[in-house]
Amino acid sequence: MKLSFFEPYVGLKPFIHYIWVFESPVGMPPSDSNLAVPNGCSKLIINCENSIISEVRGILQNSKEHTVYFAGSRDIPVKLSTPNKKTAFIGIEFYPHGAYPVFGIPMAETTNQLLNFDDLLGKWGREINDTVCSLNSAKDKIDLIQRQMIEILRQNQLKQKRPISNNLLVNYCVNSLKSTNGLIPISVLVNKTGYSKRYLEILFKNHIGFSPKVLAGIFRFQKFYKNWAQGRLYSEIKNELNEYYYDQAHYIKDFKRMTGFSPLSFSQNVSNEFGRRLSLQ
């Protein structure tokens, strides 16, 4: 398994967190624990070779090769698998508030969903899908779809129909939640911004797909998920839980909802090398 990372174009850095390419001569490792866990980010997935089977709450979805998909932000885990043959797919991962300014699609309509790009964006999506998938190298595919996103932003600027940059209020709130690992109370965001909790929830669901409270929970979970990715054992980090959760039971419940495993079972039985490398990036 090879996982490579690419820098986004400068004009897209306010929107795209990172770009990665997964390659394997035999597909993903045969396991029931290849997981994509919630991190608050939506993604473009470009299937170059082989199909990807995703399982969410027992429901299977087959993503065909030579197809572009949009994966909305999730607050539940996805189990991933592929047929045992040569596999390559690209992930363009947006910041939590990065996809909405580019595509102008209310993110609440994509939450916990995997959508065909042409279903999401109509004729433009179909054209992009056909053009991207006709190219041979991963870099060519990445470059083309980035150029297309820059063109969308340019057209939006000319038409002035929707914002071409991240909403400053959403940007402030997301950064506040991220920098505190989800610990800043929503009431503090309300006081600091001067906007009501209800207004922030509407804004977040449009730009991100979640309420501020849900995104805070994902960031809090990610704090400990990254500890696992770095190789720390549950026994080493459980003493830190009091700062982030009411008690250990709340943490176990939260962790299980976002991974499908208890923290102890996850640390002992789940390798998830794919998820580990993405988390460390």
KOLTILUM-318657 format. One record per residue: residue in three letters; x, y, z of N, C-alpha, C in turn. Coordinates in steps of 0.1 Angstrom, whole numbers, plus 5000, padded with zeros to 4 digits. Layout:
residues N
ALAXYZXYZXYZ/...
end
This chain:
residues 281
MET500849885000500050005000500950125000/LYS500650224991501350344990500350464991/LEU500650555000499850675002500750795000/SER500450874989501250994986500351114988/PHE501051224990500351354993500851464984/PHE499851544980500151654970499751794977/GLU500451894973500052034978498952084969/PRO497952144975496952214967497452334960/TYR496852374949497252504943497052614953/VAL497852724952497852834961496452894962/GLY495752904951494452964951493352884958/LEU493752754960492752664967493152634981/LYS494252674986494652644999493752695010/PRO492952805008491952835019490852735020/PHE490652645010489552555009489952405011/ILE491152375005491552235005492552205016/HIS492352105024493252075035494451995030/TYR494251885022495351815016494751725005/ILE495651674996495251584985496151464987/TRP495551344986496251224987495951124976/VAL496851034973496650924964496950794970/PHE495950704970496150564975496450474963/GLU497450394964497850294954498250164960/SER497750054954498149924959497949824947/PRO498849724946498749624936497749524939/VAL497249514951496349414955495049464963/GLY494849594962493649654968493949684983/MET492949724990493049755004493349625012/PRO494049625023494249505031492949435034/PRO492849305033491649225036491249225050/SER490449315055490149335069488749405070/ASP488149385082486849445084487049575091/SER488349625092488549745100489349855092/ASN489249855079489749965071488750085072/LEU489050175080488050275084488350415079/ALA487350495076487350635074486550695086/VAL487150745096486450795107486150945106/PRO485150995113484751145111485951235115/ASN486151335106487151435109486551575106/GLY485251585102484651715099484851755085/CYS485551685077485851725063485051655052/SER484651725042484051655030485251635020/LYS484951545010486051505001485551474987/LEU486351494978486151444964486951314963/ILE486351214959487051084957487051054942/ILE488251034936488350994922488850854921/ASN487950764917488250624915489050604902/CYS490250574903491050554891491150414886/GLU491350324895491350174892490650104903/ASN489850004899489149924909487949994915/SER487049924920485949984927486149984942/ILE485450064949485550074964484150044970/ILE484149954979482949914986482949985000/SER481950065003481850135015480650085023/GLU480750065036479750015044479450115056/VAL478250155056477750255067476550195073/ARG476650165086475550105094474849985087/GLY475749905081475349775075474849795061/ILE474849915055474449935041475649945033/LEU475749875022476849875013476549965001/GLN477650034996477550114984478850084976/ASN478650054963479750024954480050144946/SER481250204948481750314940482550264928/LYS482050284916482650234904483950304900/GLU484850224894486150294889485850394878/HIS486750474875486650584865485450674868/THR485250704881484050784885484550874896/VAL483951004896484251094906483051104916/TYR483351104929482251104939482551224949/PHE481451274955481651364966481151304979/ALA482051294988481651245002481451355011/GLY480251365016479951475025480551445039/SER480551545047481051535061480251425068/ARG480951355077480251245084480451255099/ASP479551205107479751185121479551045125/ILE479750955115479750805117480850745109/PRO481350635112482450575105482050505092/VAL482950485083482750415071483750305070/LYS483350175068484250065065484550055050/LEU485750045047486150045033486749905029/SER486449865016487149745011487149754996/THR488049674990488149674975488349524971/PRO487949494958488349364953489849354953/ASN490349224953491749204954492449214940/LYS492649334936493449364924493949504924/LYS494649544914495349674914494349784916/THR494649874925493749984930494450114931/ALA493750214927494250354928493050444929/PHE493050534939492050634940492650764947/ILE492050874944492551004948491551064958/GLY492051134968491151204977491551344978/ILE490551434976490851584977489951624989/GLU490651655000489951675013489851815016/PHE488651865018488452005021488452035036/TYR488752155039488552195053487052185056/PRO486652175069485252165072484352265065/HIS484852385063484052495057484552525043/GLY485352435037485952465024485252425012/ALA484352335012483652285000482552374996/TYR481852435005480652525002481052644994/PRO482052714997482352834988482752794974/VAL483252674972483652624958482352584951/PHE481552494957480452434949479152504951/GLY478952574962477752644965476552544968/ILE476852424972475852324975475652324991/PRO474452344996474252345011474852205016/MET475752215025476452095029475551995037/ALA474452055043473551965050472851865041/GLU472851895028472251805018473251685014/THR474451695019475451595016475951515028/THR475551555040476051495052475751345053/ASN476851265056476851125057476351055044/GLN476651125033476351065020477551055011/LEU477450965001478450954990477650974977/LEU477951084970477151124959478051124946/ASN477451074935478051074922478251224919/PHE479351264913479651404910478651464901/ASP478251384891477251444881475851464887/ASP475551374897474251394904474351524912/LEU475451554918475651664926475651794918/LEU476351794907476651924899476151914885/GLY475351814881474651814868475651804857/LYS475451884846476251884834477651904836/TRP478052004845479452034848480051914854/GLY479351854863479951734870480151614860/ARG479251594851479451494841480651514832/GLU480851644828481951684819483251664827/ILE483251704839484551684847484851534849/ASN483751464853483951314855484551254842/ASP484051284831484451224818485951264815/THR486251394817487551444813488551394823/VAL488351404836489251354846489651204844/CYS488551124842488850984841489450934828/SER489551034818490150994806491651014806/LEU492151084817493551104819494250984825/ASN495550974823496250854827496850864841/SER497650974844498350984856497551054867/ALA497751014880497051074891497351224891/LYS498551274889498951414889498151494879/ASP497951434867497151504856495751514861/LYS495151414867493851424872493651524883/ILE494651534892494551624903494751774897/ASP495651794888495851924882494551964875/LEU493951884867492751924860491651964869/ILE491351874879490151914887490452034896/GLN491752064899492052184906491852304897/ARG492252294885492052404875490552434873/GLN489752324873488252344872487652414884/MET488152374896487652444908488052594908/ILE489252624904489652764903488852834893/GLU488452774882487552834872486152864878/ILE485652774886484352794893484452914902/LEU485552924910485753044918485853174910/ARG486553164899486653284891485253324885/GLN484453234881483153264875482253314886/ASN482353254898481553304909481853454913/GLN483153484912483553624915482953714904/LEU482953674892482453764881480953784883/LYS480253674886478853674887478353744900/GLN479253724911478953784924477653724929/LYS477453594927476253534931476353464945/ARG477553424948477853364961479253384965/PRO479653364977481053404982482053314975/ILE483253374973484353304968485453274979/SER485153314990486053295001485253245013/ASN485953185023485353125034484653245042/ASN483453215046482653315055483553345067/LEU483753465070484653505081484153455094/LEU482853465096482253415109482353265110/VAL482053195100482253045100483753015102/ASN484653085095486053055097486553075111/TYR486053185117486453215131485953105140/CYS484653065139484152965148484752825146/VAL485052785133485652655131487052655137/ASN487852765134489152775140489252765155/SER488252835161488152835176487852695181/LEU486952625174486652485178487852395176/LYS488552405165489652325162490852345171/SER491152475174492352505182492152465197/THR490852445201490652405215490252255215/ASN490352185204489952045203488552025208/GLY487652125204486252115206485852155220/LEU486752215228486352245242485752375244/ILE485852465235485252595237483752585237/PRO483052635247481552625248480952705237/ILE479852655231479052725221478652855226/SER478252865239477852995245478953095243/VAL480253055244481353155242481353205228/LEU481153115218481053155204479953255202/VAL478853225208477653315207478053455213/ASN478653465224479053585230480153665222/LYS481153585217482253655210481753705196/THR480853635190480453675176479253765176/GLY478453765187477253845187476053795180/TYR476253665175475153605168474453495177/SER473253465174472553375183472953235180/LYS472753145189473053005187472352945175/ARG471052985174470252935163470852985149/TYR471253105148471853155136473153085133/LEU473953055143475252985140474952845136/GLU473952775141473552645137473152645122/ILE472352735118471852745104473152765095/LEU473952855099475152885091476052765090/PHE476252695101477152575101476552465092/LYS475252445093474652335085474752365070/ASN474652495066474852535052476252515048/HIS477252565056478652565052479352435055/ILE478952365065479652245070478852115069/GLY477552135073476652015073476251975087/PHE476952025097476751995111476452125119/SER475952105131475852215140477252235147/PRO477552345153478752365160479052265171/LYS477952215177478152115188478651985182/VAL478051945171478551815165479951825160/LEU480351935154481651955149482651955161/ALA482252025172483052025184483351875189/GLY482251795189482451655193483451575184/ILE483351605171484351545162485751585165/PHE485951715167487351765170487851705183/ARG486951685193487251635206487651485204/PHE486951415196487251275193488551265186/GLN488851355176490051345168491251365177/LYS491151445188492251455197492851325201/PHE491951235205492351105210492551005199/TYR491851015188492150925176493550945171/LYS494051075171495451105167496451045177/ASN496051045189496950975199497150825196/TRP496050765192496150625187496950615175/ALA496750705165497550695153499050715155/GLN499350785166500750805169501350685177/GLY500550585180501050465187500850465201/ARG500150565207499950565222498850465225/LEU498950395236497950295241496850365249/TYR495750295249494550355256494950375271/SER495750275277496050285291496950415293/GLU497650465283498450585285497650715284/ILE496550715277495850835275494550855283/LYS494150745289492850755296492850855308/ASN493950875313494050975324493851115319/GLU493951145306493751275301492251305298/LEU491451205299490051215295489251315303/ASN489551335315488751425324488651565318/GLU489751605311489751745306488851755294/TYR488451645288487651655275486251595277/TYR486051505286484751445288484351445302/TYR483051435304482451435318483051315326/ASP483151205319483751085325484150985314/GLN484650875318485150775309484050715301/ALA482850695307481750635300481350725288/HIS481350855290481050945278482050935267/TYR483250925271484350905261484150775253/ILE483950665260483750535253482550545244/LYS481450605248480250605240480550695227/ASP481250805229481550895218482550825208/PHE483550755213484550685205483850575197/LYS483050495204482350385197481450435186/ARG480750545188479850605178480650645166/MET481850685167482650735156483550635150/THR483750515156484650415151483950285149/GLY482950255157482250125158482950035168/PHE483950085175484650005185484850075198/SER484950005209485350065221486850105220/PRO487250205228488750245227489650135229/LEU489450045239490349935242490349835231/SER489149805226489049705215489749765202/PHE489549895200490149955188491649955189/SER492249985201493649995202494349855201/GLN493549755205494149615205493949535192/ASN492849575185492449485174492349545160/VAL492549685160492349755147493649805142/SER494149765131495349815125495049945117/ASN494149935108493650055100494850145096/GLU495750085088496950165084496550275075/PHE495550255067495050365058494650485066/GLY493750455076493250565085494350625093/ARG495350545098496450595106497250705098/ARG497550665086498450755078497750885075/LEU496450875072495650995069495551085081/SER495451025093495351105105496651175108/LEU497751105106499051165109499351285100/GLN498751275088499051385078498351515083/
end
